[in-house]
Amino acid sequence: MASLISVRLNDDLLEEMRHKAHSLHLSQAEYVREAILRFNATLTREERSQRLQRISLKVRANSMEVNKEFSEIEHDPDIE
């Protein structure tokens, strides 16, 4: 199902969009749809990257704790 939306653009942005759509042999509607798809994909990549960074920091913190524990055990004379 497709829905209709209305967007207000200033004259400069509208003219630039018309020119670029024409040069790509796209309708204005298709140009706008493509722009939204690309922007959504960009946001999805950024969100994924941020999520991976957060997870990486958690894993790094856990790894540092484990390394510290191993270091303490490694030099303990009571452990063979």
C-alpha positions as YAML, in Angstrom:
chain: A
units: angstrom
residues:
- id: 1
  name: MET
  ca: [0.00, 0.00, 0.00]
- id: 2
  name: ALA
  ca: [1.30, 3.44, -0.87]
- id: 3
  name: SER
  ca: [0.46, 6.61, 1.01]
- id: 4
  name: LEU
  ca: [0.66, 10.21, -0.07]
- id: 5
  name: ILE
  ca: [2.65, 12.75, 1.92]
- id: 6
  name: SER
  ca: [3.12, 16.45, 1.43]
- id: 7
  name: VAL
  ca: [6.48, 18.13, 1.91]
- id: 8
  name: ARG
  ca: [7.36, 21.82, 1.95]
- id: 9
  name: LEU
  ca: [10.71, 22.65, 0.38]
- id: 10
  name: ASN
  ca: [12.34, 26.02, -0.02]
- id: 11
  name: ASP
  ca: [12.75, 27.18, -3.62]
- id: 12
  name: ASP
  ca: [16.48, 26.44, -3.80]
- id: 13
  name: LEU
  ca: [16.13, 22.89, -2.50]
- id: 14
  name: LEU
  ca: [13.15, 22.24, -4.78]
- id: 15
  name: GLU
  ca: [15.03, 23.47, -7.84]
- id: 16
  name: GLU
  ca: [18.10, 21.40, -6.96]
- id: 17
  name: MET
  ca: [15.93, 18.30, -6.48]
- id: 18
  name: ARG
  ca: [14.15, 18.89, -9.80]
- id: 19
  name: HIS
  ca: [17.44, 19.34, -11.63]
- id: 20
  name: LYS
  ca: [19.03, 16.23, -10.11]
- id: 21
  name: ALA
  ca: [15.92, 14.10, -10.66]
- id: 22
  name: HIS
  ca: [15.80, 15.22, -14.30]
- id: 23
  name: SER
  ca: [19.51, 14.49, -14.83]
- id: 24
  name: LEU
  ca: [18.99, 10.98, -13.42]
- id: 25
  name: HIS
  ca: [15.86, 10.45, -15.55]
- id: 26
  name: LEU
  ca: [13.76, 10.00, -12.41]
- id: 27
  name: SER
  ca: [10.43, 11.47, -11.51]
- id: 28
  name: GLN
  ca: [10.48, 13.83, -8.55]
- id: 29
  name: ALA
  ca: [8.54, 11.27, -6.52]
- id: 30
  name: GLU
  ca: [11.03, 8.50, -7.34]
- id: 31
  name: TYR
  ca: [13.93, 10.82, -6.50]
- id: 32
  name: VAL
  ca: [12.40, 11.57, -3.09]
- id: 33
  name: ARG
  ca: [11.68, 7.87, -2.44]
- id: 34
  name: GLU
  ca: [15.28, 6.99, -3.33]
- id: 35
  name: ALA
  ca: [16.60, 9.79, -1.08]
- id: 36
  name: ILE
  ca: [14.54, 8.47, 1.84]
- id: 37
  name: LEU
  ca: [15.70, 4.89, 1.22]
- id: 38
  name: ARG
  ca: [19.33, 5.98, 1.14]
- id: 39
  name: PHE
  ca: [18.98, 8.11, 4.27]
- id: 40
  name: ASN
  ca: [17.29, 5.24, 6.11]
- id: 41
  name: ALA
  ca: [20.11, 2.89, 5.07]
- id: 42
  name: THR
  ca: [22.69, 5.41, 6.31]
- id: 43
  name: LEU
  ca: [20.94, 5.71, 9.66]
- id: 44
  name: THR
  ca: [20.71, 1.92, 9.97]
- id: 45
  name: ARG
  ca: [24.48, 1.60, 9.34]
- id: 46
  name: GLU
  ca: [25.21, 4.31, 11.91]
- id: 47
  name: GLU
  ca: [22.92, 2.69, 14.50]
- id: 48
  name: ARG
  ca: [24.61, -0.70, 13.90]
- id: 49
  name: SER
  ca: [28.04, 0.87, 14.25]
- id: 50
  name: GLN
  ca: [27.10, 2.58, 17.51]
- id: 51
  name: ARG
  ca: [25.62, -0.66, 18.86]
- id: 52
  name: LEU
  ca: [28.80, -2.56, 17.96]
- id: 53
  name: GLN
  ca: [30.91, 0.10, 19.67]
- id: 54
  name: ARG
  ca: [28.85, -0.20, 22.87]
- id: 55
  name: ILE
  ca: [29.11, -4.00, 22.79]
- id: 56
  name: SER
  ca: [32.84, -3.79, 22.10]
- id: 57
  name: LEU
  ca: [33.36, -1.56, 25.14]
- id: 58
  name: LYS
  ca: [31.46, -4.03, 27.34]
- id: 59
  name: VAL
  ca: [33.51, -6.95, 26.03]
- id: 60
  name: ARG
  ca: [36.73, -4.98, 26.50]
- id: 61
  name: ALA
  ca: [35.84, -4.23, 30.12]
- id: 62
  name: ASN
  ca: [35.10, -7.90, 30.77]
- id: 63
  name: SER
  ca: [38.31, -8.95, 29.06]
- id: 64
  name: MET
  ca: [40.32, -6.59, 31.24]
- id: 65
  name: GLU
  ca: [38.78, -8.14, 34.35]
- id: 66
  name: VAL
  ca: [39.57, -11.67, 33.15]
- id: 67
  name: ASN
  ca: [43.14, -10.65, 32.24]
- id: 68
  name: LYS
  ca: [43.59, -9.16, 35.71]
- id: 69
  name: GLU
  ca: [42.36, -12.36, 37.34]
- id: 70
  name: PHE
  ca: [44.70, -14.48, 35.20]
- id: 71
  name: SER
  ca: [47.59, -12.18, 36.02]
- id: 72
  name: GLU
  ca: [46.93, -12.55, 39.74]
- id: 73
  name: ILE
  ca: [46.72, -16.34, 39.44]
- id: 74
  name: GLU
  ca: [49.81, -16.57, 37.24]
- id: 75
  name: HIS
  ca: [52.05, -15.14, 39.95]
- id: 76
  name: ASP
  ca: [50.40, -16.88, 42.92]
- id: 77
  name: PRO
  ca: [52.95, -19.30, 44.45]
- id: 78
  name: ASP
  ca: [50.18, -21.48, 45.93]
- id: 79
  name: ILE
  ca: [48.82, -22.37, 42.47]
- id: 80
  name: GLU
  ca: [50.70, -24.82, 40.29]
...
